[in-house]
Amino acid sequence: MANKYLKEESELFELEPKSVLNPLNAFKVIKKLAKTWKEISKEIQSDLAENYLKNISKQRETRFPTEEDLNGAIQGLLRLQDTYKLKTKDLANGIVEDININKQMDAKDCYEIGLAAYNEEDYYHSILWMEEANERYYLLEKESTEINKSDILNILSISLYKQGNLKRALIINDKLIELDPLYPNATNNSKLYEQELLANGVNEEDFRLNIPPLNNTRIVSVYEELCRGENEINVTEISKLYCYYKMDRPFLRLAPIKVEIIRFEPLAVIFRNIVYDEEIEIMQNISLPKLQRFTLLDHTTQKLRFTKDRTSSLFDFK
């Protein structure tokens, strides 16, 4: 087992730094470091393992990724999927648009992404990734004991129900009960789905017949269209755009700012030549070693906390 982990960790350290900019690689690396580190320290008790842990600790001066870091990587991957309309199967096959990292996700990877979405009440992505996990369980994980098939079916069934797919949820739950009759809440969920079908005017004999198309929609954000270049301004609006020198302050009379208007509704401008490449590099070199995740003050507890809903619009050097 020690040799197995040594091999896996050495592969991670051999990755080019730029390779982790690929969100699929980033997910795999963070997952490996966050998930298996606990397993290593708990399961391996030999002298070899002790030396191995010391060696890994020396190689890594920064802290190990946590479950929160892993969840952040997953949410980033899902955001990328939505913004660029990437197919779940392509991502699971290691493909981001035209880039193939030649590393497929297994059923456990897909399950963990779907579970993270489910825990955030994001049933749209939960369905997508649990369906992929369900498919890959048979294609790639026939003899694997690392993931429970019943767990996949359970989350998939509930997610389908939450998205209004009652008949589909009931059928998946039937498969769950067939596989594991004692699975917690499975029988109760079947009763719930059947009661709601009856309330919707569906006859009992039709509960599992005439299955309607899958309903799995989500709220689309305007910024996603902008990122894909779909929300383009027309020729008439383009003709009204212009550039100018900003000189509305005394100092700016001496050093005016170059401003380019790129859109009026909403107003969007680019300030040109404010900071030069050499200056940017200096700031990066100074700030990177001190870079920390931004926090907000929780007025209830009067303590600083991380937030996934906002990003910082400012920074400072101390």
N, C-alpha and C positions, 0 to 999 in steps of 0.2 A: 504494500500500500504506500509505503514511503517513496518507493521508486516511482510509482504512478504520479504522486503529487509533485515530486521533483521534476518529472518530465513536463507536466502541465504548466508548472510555474515557470520553468526555463523557457517554454514557448512564449509565455506572456512577456518576459523580459527581453526576448529577441525581437519583439515587434518594433517597427520604426515608430518614432514619436508621432509622425504625421498620420500613421495608419489609424490611430485611435480617434482622429477627427471624423472618420466614418462612423455614423451612429450605431451600426450593427457591431462593429469591432468594439466600440466603447461599451455597449451593453454587455457583450461577452466578457470583456476584461473586468468590468466592475462587478458583474455577477460572480465571476470566478473568485475574485479577491474577497468579496463580501460573504459569499456562501460557504466556500470551502475552508477558509481560514479557521473557523470554529471547529470544523470537522477534523482538521489536521491536529489541532492542539488537544482535542478530546480523545480521538480514537487511536492516535499513534503514541505509544508510551516508551518506545525503545530508545537506546542511546543515539541511534542514527537519527531518529525523529527529533530528539532534543538538539542535536547539532544542526539539523536541517532548519529548525525553527530559528535558531540563532543566526544562521546564514541569511535567511530570508529577511529577518529583522534588520540586519546590517545593510542589506541592499536597499531597504525602504526606510528612509528617514522620516517620511511623512506618515500620517495616520492611515490605517486601513479604511477602505470604503465601508460604509455602514448600509443597513437596510434602507435608510432614507436616501442615501446616494443612489442606490440601485433603483429605487422608485422614481427618483428624478430622471435617471437615464431612460427608464421606460416611458415616462410621460413625454420626454423630449422626442423619443422615437415615434410615439403616437401622434404628436403634434406635426412631425415631419410627414408622417403618412397622410394626415388630413390635408396639409397645406399643398402638397404636390400630388395628391390623389394616387398614392402608391398602393398597389395591390398587396393584400396580406400575404398571399402565396409567394409573390416575388421577394418581399422582405424576408420571409421565412427561408427562402432559397438563397439568401445572401445577395440579393440584387437590389441596388438603389438606382433607379433609372437605368443608365447604361453601364453602371459600375458593378462588377461581380467580385465579391471578396472570396469566393470559392469555399465558403464555410456555411453549411446549412444549419438552421436551428432544428433541434429535436423537439419531441412532444413536450418535454419538460420546460424548455425555453418558452414555447408558445403558451403553455399553461400559466407560467409565472407572469407573462405579459397580460394575459387575459384576467388573471386573478388581481393584478394591480389595478387594472381598469375597473373591475367589479367592486373592489374595495373603495374606489372613488365614486361609485354609483354611475360609472360611465358604461352603461349596458350596451351601447353601440359597439364600442371596441371589444368589450367582453365577448360578445357573440362572435365577432370576426376571429378573434384569436383562440377562443375555445373550440370553434369549429375546426380551425387549422390543427389545434392540438389533438382533437378527436381523430382527425384523418391521419395524422402522423403517428399516432399511437399504434396504428395497425401497419403503416408503411415502414416506419423506422424503429419502433420500440416494442416489437412483439414479445421480446423476452426480458424487457427492462422491468426492474422492480423499483425504480426511482420515482415513479409517478403512479398514482392510483386512478385507474380508468373511471371509477365511480365519482371521484372528485370532479373530473372534467364534465361528466354528464350532469352532475348536480348544479354546478355553476352555469352551465349552458342552459339548462332547463329554466332556472330562475331568471336568467338574463332575458331569455325569450319571453317569459311571462311579463317581465317589467316593460318590455317593448310592445306588449299587446298581442303577442303571438300565442294565444291560449292553446290552440290545438297542437301546435308544434311543441310547446312546452310540455303538454301532457304526454305526447308520444315519446319525447326524450326521457321524461320521468318514468314512463313505462319500462324503457330499456334499463334505467338505473335500478328499478325495483327487481327486474329480472336478473340483473347482474349481482345485486346485493340487497336482498329483501329487508335486511335490518338496517339499512343506511338511515342515519338520523333525519327525521322530518320528511322522508321521501313519501311515505303513505299520506301524511297530512297535506303535503303539497298537491298530491293527486286529487284529494278531496276538494281542496281550495280551487284548483283549476276547473274541476267539474262543476262546482257550485257557480262559478262565474260564467261558465258556458251556458248553464241552465238559465241564469239571470239574463243572459244575452239572447235568449230565445232559441237556443240550439237544443234539439232533441238528443236524448241520451245515446240513441243508436248512431247519431251523426258526429259524436265527439271526435272520432278518429278518421272521419271521411271528409272528402272535399276540402283538402287543406289549402287555404288561401296562400297567395305569394307572401314571401317573407317581408315583414315590415321592420325595417331597421334603419331609421333615419336619425339625423342629428341636426343641430343648429349650425349653419355654415357662417363663418365670420368673413367680413368683407376683406380683411387683410390677407386671407388665403388667396382670394382672386387676384389681389395686387401682386402677391409673391409669384403667382403663376403667370403674370403678365396678361391676365384676361380682362382686367378693368382698365382698358386703355382709353385715353382721352382722344376726342375726335380732332380732325384737322382744323376746324374753326377755333377750338379752344387752344390748340397748339400755336396758332398764328398770333394769339394775344399774349403769349409768354415773352418775357424779356429779362435782361440782366441790368443791374445798376450798382453804383457805389453807395454804400451806406455811410452817411456822414452826419447823422443827427446828434452827435455828441462832439464837444470841442476837440477831444483827443483824436476822434475819427477824421477831423479835417486834415490832420497830419498823416494818418495811416488809415485810409478808408477801407472798409471791408467789401470784398467782392461778393455780390449776392446774385444767385440765379433762381428765378421762380420757375418751378417745374409743374406746379398745379395750383389752381385757385380754389377748387371745391373738393376736398378741404385744402386750405392753404398749405403748401409744402415748398420749402426753399432749401437751397444748398449754399452754405457759406464757403467760399473757395479760399484756399491758401491761408487758413487761420493758423494751423499747426503743420509744420513741415515734417517730412519722413524722419529726418534725423532727430527732431524733437520728440516725435512719437516713440521712436526706439529708446530714447533716454528714459521717458516716462514708463515704458513697459519694463525696462530693466530695473527701475527703482520699485515699481509697484508689484510686480509678479511675486516676489518672495513674501510680500505682506498681504497678498490677496486673500480676502475672506468673504464668506457669504453674507449678504446684506441682511440685517435684522430690523424688526419693528418693535416698538414698545407695546406690550399687551397691557391695556389700561385696567383690565380686571386683576391680573396678577402683579402688575408693575414690574414685569420682567421682560427682557428682550426675547423675542422668538423669531424663528425663521418663518417665511411665508412663501407659498407657491403662487399667490395671486398677484403679487406686485414685484417689480424690479426697481432697483435704485436708479435714480436719474442724476446722481451726483457721486463724487468721490473726493477724497482728500488725502494729502500726504502728511504724515506726522514725523 
